[in-house]
């Protein structure tokens, strides 16, 4: 089967995030399918951008997956520059639609670009190729920019996005959502109930080998020193941004000042500098910041955590569910998890791999950490093993890739 995956922000091991399109495509290739990914050459979440050297498009093959990178304008932030970048990508797909349909000859066209406007060129390509059309939902647009960004439903961009979302629900042969609690909302926007399927984020088990690379010297020495001092390590690994609610983790550290607990934050992001300044200002010696760690070293890093932390702000948008990649990593590493969240789903409670507390409540989280530490290492180990077993059974990409095609009656 020929699968055409349109994913504006798709990445690869060479380029960095986003990894989901790569992992799904690689499994489909291993199963004998041909997969062609169409992506933009500029993305705010990639560590490295493809080098087009002035060309309008670059074609290359990565691990058996055919990629076509389209030239798009650079941008920063979430303003008009990002909108121009989206428009350039969608326009390029329209321009090359006939050529794509003829060259790829897809049996399935998947529109999966976070924003829904790619559904328009995707449907055109699907019709030209007489292919099935799928729409994959990462975040609910336009609800996400409206509820998280405060944009009005009458804003021209929001109205455009709403038209695209409604069009996708009406015209796609199937809809795959990463968020589990979206049925009522999607049906209110015109989706037929039988079209909806749930395929969450997951992990690649091949990246979790016993011989994973060790930590960089700075990180390794710090974590070894804390361990030698008999200090329990509460760790966070991921982006330091507003949605990650890390200011609450600093609040927890302040409440637990003087206890034998250290808080280690690993990663980078727009909020890191302000978090470091606050830690200095509030004299929080139990907070430690480390640089981002290469993906291949994540297993070695998480092995050093006694408790893995993930937190969210309280927000009504999370009523539709959450699907965080870092939580899958925590669970695969068999770490007990302290999860500060109020959402439509909670993988930590579902797997029994830790403790869930209310969001935006540092006092509740501090009590949760004390409770996990007082439970003893054997109970924490059992929690971690339950999380790992849950991921291996339900959330590996070989399992999810099969579920994606089977759920949509494509195999």
Secondary structure, 3 states (H helix, E strand, C coil): CEEEEECCCCCECCCECCCHHHHHHHHHHHCCCEEEEEEECCCCCCCCCCCCCCCCEEEEEECCEEEEEECCCCCCCCCHHHHHHHHHHHHHHHHCHHHHHHHHCCCEEEECCCCCCHHHHHHHHHHHHCCEEEEEECCCCCHHHHHCCCCCCCCHHHHHHHHHHHHHHHHCCEEEECCCCCHHHHHHCCCCHHHEEECCCCECHHHCCCCCCCCCHHHHHHHHHHHHCCCEEEEEECCCCHHHCHHHHHHHHHHCCCCCEEEEEECCCCCHHHHHHHHHHCCCCCEEEECCCCHHHHHHHHCCCCEEEEECCCCHHHHHCCCCHHHHHHHHCCCCEEEECCCCCCHHHHHCCEEEECCCCHHHHHHHHHHHHHCCHHHHHHHHHHHHHHHHHHCEHHHHHHHHHHHCCCC
